[in-house]
Amino acid sequence: MNTADMLVYVHPELDVQRRVHLQNWVSGCIGVDCAEFNHHPHPHALIVKYDPDTVQGMQILNMVRKVDPAAAMVGL
């Protein structure tokens, strides 16, 4: 399995409940190994580890944008 990491910034005011929902939803996506927010220094940064042979980064970003339309992907 190949692995890639991506960082997705969501709006800093996205509430905790929606961040937890987003984290769990993305983690449940086929091809995603894990997705978690960096709670302490950057609570608006979602780190996603995934298999690019199974799911594309833009697919993940589009999932996140259903919760936060202003979400932006940053390369690692």
Order of alpha helices (4+ residues) and beta strands (2+ residues): beta-alpha-beta-beta-alpha-beta
